[in-house]
């Protein structure tokens, strides 16, 4: 008798900078979502596909839930809220801390309205001892009745197998959504633009990165090389000079680091040309947000 397949969507929810993208990348063993020490790194829903045996889990990394300051922020929060309403299982990711702040309180109040299993994932346990982990479990258990609680380290991968086994229990029977070889639903252009944006986040000062978007102008494949032209969009002319840097040092650093990761992704040599353009207040422009692929034409993220 043929074994039945199971498939389902698993949303990853949490406040900014708790390690959602790191966890998702670790699960599939490849960098798809960008990571940074700065909050609000993820701007759109990014799906990665984990298939093992007869089970397929589609992980959806969402923007961190935060107080929106502009239309881009509103889009990010709306995306996160809708994602866990459309999922079969929700992973609520928190740091290994006994303090529950305002952002987590807001997320908990939303999760209490969701009629799917909520798994509390306590991340960054590599930073604390076992006794502290038990205190974190006790703290969060008092405020909500979770289906499961799994402490782990997304960075090191410790206890990752346990989390996957726990999630599998809640995945419903059904056909696979994707071919078993699929790792993500993101087109290559989107992943490359995110790689470049990550390097901007890592190489530039705190005052610039959230005012940055990356647009792939062209991406041409030949037998041995991929020619890519990309524009880094900033909001002020003063930022443009900072992105380029003295003697073009900063833009060269961003380009070099972007090229290395892009070559790993595409498994080809990459010729990357970066340009810097100013578009004032683009984060509050419906037209530009759609043009940059951060919201769709019908308003959905």
N, C-alpha and C positions, 0 to 999 in steps of 0.2 A: 504494500500500500504506500502510495506516495505521500511524503510528509507535506503538510500544509505550510504555506508561507505566511509570514507575519510582516506587516509594514505599518509605519505610522510616523507622525510628525512630532518632534520634540523641541519645544521652544526653550531658549535659555534666557532667563530674565534676571535682572539685577541692577543695582544702581551703577553709575559709571565707574569704570576702572576696577571692577572686582575680578576680572580675569575671564570674561565670557569668551572672547575671541581666542585667547590662549587655550582654553579648555577645548573649544571646537577644533582648533588646529591640531591639538594633541591627539584627539580621538581618531582623526582620519590620517594622522601621520604626515601631513603636508600643510604648508602655509597657504591658507586661502583668505582668511580674515586678517586685517592688519592689527597690530598691537602697538600700544604706546603707553607710557606712564601718564599721559594726559587723558583726562576724562573726555567722553563724547567722541571717541575715536570712530566707532562704527556709526554710519549715517543711514544705512538702508538694511533691509532684511537680506542676510546672506545665508543660503542653504548649502549645507554639505551633507553628503550621503555616506553612511556607514553600513556596509553590507557584510554580514558574516553568516554562513550557513543558510538557513531558511528565514533569516530575519533581516529586514532593512529598516534602518532608522534615519529619518531625514531631520538633521539638526538645523534649527533656525536661530542664528545669532541675531539679536536685536539691538537697536540703539539703547544705551543705558537710560533708564527713566530719570528725568530731571525736570526742573522748572524751565519751561521754554522761554527764550528771550527774543526770538524772531521766528519768521515763517519756517526756516530750516529746522529750528528747534521744535516747533509745533508738529512738523512732519515726522521728525524722529520719534517723538513721544506717541503720536498717533499710530505709527508703525508698530512700536513695541506693544501697545495695548491690544491692537487687533491680532497680532501674531499669537499671543497666548490664548486668545479666545478661539483660534482656529486649530489648536494643537490637540493631540491625543494625550500628551504628558507634558508637564511643565517642570523644568529645572529652575529652582530659585537659588541663585548663586549669591552667597554672602562671604565676607571675609571672616577669618577666625577671630572675632571680637565680641565681647559680651555686651557692648553698647549698641543699642538699636536707635539709630538716628532718625531724623524726620523723613529722609528719602526712603529708608526701609519701612518706616511706618506707613507711608503712602502706598508703597508696593504691596505690603501685607493687606491693607484694606481693599485693594483691587483683587488680590489673589483669593480673598475670602468669598468673592462673588463668582469665581470661576468653578465650573462643575467638571473638572478633570483632576486626576491625581497630581498633587504637587509634591515634588521631591526636593527637600532642602539639601543643598550641596554646600558644605562648609569648605571653602577654598583657602589656600595658602597655609595649610597646616604644617608645612615644612618650617614655618617661622616660630612655632610655639610647641610646648610639650604636651603630652597626652592629657595631663590633668586639666590644662586650659581648654582643650578640645571638649572635654566633658562639661565644662562650665558653659561653653558656647551652646552646646546641645541643650542643656537645661534652660538657658535663657530663651532660646527660640521656641522650645517645646511649650513654654508657658503662654506664648502669644498666639499660637496656631497649631492645629492638629494636622501634621504633615503625614502623607502616605508613607514616606521613608525619609531617613536622614543619613547622608553619606559624607563623611569627612574625607578630603583628598587634597592633593597638590597638583594643580593643572600644570605647573611648571616642571615638576619632576616626573609626573605620571603615576605617582604613588596612589594606590587604591582606585585607579581608573577602571581596571577590569571589574571590580566590585560594582562600580556605578553602572557599567554597561549591563551587567547581569540583572541589576535591580530594575533598570529601565525596561529591559526585555519582558519582564513580567507584565507590564502594562501596555505593551504593543498589541493591537488587535490583529486578528487573522485577516489576510487579504493579499492581493497580488502586489508585487513590487511596483513602486512608482517609477523607478529608474532602472536602467541596465545595471547589473551588479558591478561593472567596471567604472561607473560614474562616481566622481568625487564631489562635484559641485554643479549647481545650476547656473553659476555665473559665467558669462561669456569671457573669453580671454582678455578682451579690451577692458572690461570692467576690473578684472583682477590686476592687470598691469597699471591702470590708473590708481588703484588703491595702493599698490606697492610704492608708486612714486609719492603719493600723499603721505604714506607712512614715513618715508625718508625725510620729507619736509617736516613732519611732526617731530622727528628725532633730531634733525639738524638745526632747527630754527628756535628762536626764543619763544617764551610763553605768550607774548602779545600778538603773534602772527597766526599760528596754525589753524585756529578755528575759522579764520577768514579766508581759508584757502580751499580751492577746488582744483581738480586735475582733469583735463579733457584730452582724450586721445584724438588727435587731429587725423592721423593716418597710421595704418599698420599694414605693411606690405611684406608678405612672405616670399622668399625665394628658396632655392635648394639648401643653401648653407647659412643664410643670414636673414634676420628680420629687421627691417627698417621701420623705426617708430618715431613719429613726431608727436610731442605732447606739449600742451600749454598749462602752465601753473597760473591759476587765476587768483589774484589778490584784490583786496578792497580799496587799498590806498597806494598812491604813487610812492609814498615814503616806504611802504612795505616792499615794493618792487626792488628798490635798491638793496634792501637787507637780504632779500632772497637771492639776488645775484651775487652780492658780497664783493669785497675789495678784490679787484683783479679777477672777477668772476669766480672767486675761490669757493663760495658757498654753493652756487649752482653746479659747479663741477663736482663737488662732494656729493650732492644729492643725485646727480646723474650717474656717477660711478657706482654708488651703493644700489641705486635702482636697477642699473644694468645687470649687476651680479645676481640679484634675486630674480629678475626677469628671465635671464638665461637659464637659471635652474628650473623655472616654471615651464618655459617653452622648449627646453632642451635644444636650443640653437644659439648661435652667436647673435648678439643684438647690437645694432647701431641705433643709439638713442639720442635724439636731439630734443632739448628742452627749451621752451620759450616762456617768458613771463609777461602776463597781461594784467591790466587793471580794469576791474568792473566794479564801480562803487556800489556798495550796499546790495551785492548780489544775493546775500542770504535772505533778503526781504523781497526779492523779485520773483513772482510766480513764473514769469517767462524764462528767466535764467535758471531757476531751479529745475524746471522741466527740460531745458536745453542741456543742462549738465547731467541729466539722468537721475536726479535726486528725488523727483516725483514724476509720475506718469502723466500723460495728457489728460486723463479723466480725473486727476487729483489724487489717485491712490499712489502710495509710496512703493 
